[in-house]
């Protein structure tokens, strides 16, 4: 996973809890003193160690923690990639273009990045379906990002989840 995700995870814990918790979480994750540089990829396993340790230490279930973290990184991603966002888009237009625009740009800029391949279909004006089949199985992160997109556009989005082979389908409706 890209270093930016590790850096943002540390920042998320520091800002929402405090740095003492962060130190303890890194120790419990066997990553005390480990520096995750922003400009390269690091083993997924290390992010999972941090998330597991944070979940135990803060007594928050992993799904809720990942969703809050997704909510936290959403605005940063939107700012970083703002030049790829058409100002005419609404929240669903952005979701429709996440794979072909955002995740593709991430892959182009950082060849070692492996964002999930999302199968996205626009069902109608008010509905987008997103099929997520990454081996990482952290769709809650994506749900948190979608929530932040809803806030950014000040548009209400309802997210329904269903299991599909090897993953999850999200059906997002603009209400
Ligand atoms: C502004 C929009 C977005 C940008 C710029 C963005 C960018 C990124 C980046 C940089 C990563 C890390 C990739 C890596 O470390 O290899 C990532 C991972 C991820 N993205 Fe996106 N993303 C965006 C929106 C979304 C949305 C709407 C979803 C909803 C499903 C989503 C789902 C995920 C998930 C679940 C991961 C974790 C990796 C995995 O599960 O395989 N992203 N994204």
Boltz pocket constraint, residues with backbone or C-beta under 6 A from the ligand:
constraints:
  - pocket:
      binder: B
      contacts: [[A, 1], [A, 2], [A, 3], [A, 5], [A, 74], [A, 77], [A, 78], [A, 81], [A, 95], [A, 98], [A, 102], [A, 103], [A, 106], [A, 112], [A, 113], [A, 114], [A, 115], [A, 116], [A, 118], [A, 130], [A, 132], [A, 134], [A, 135], [A, 136], [A, 137], [A, 138], [A, 139], [A, 141], [A, 142], [A, 143], [A, 145], [A, 146]]
      max_distance: 6.0
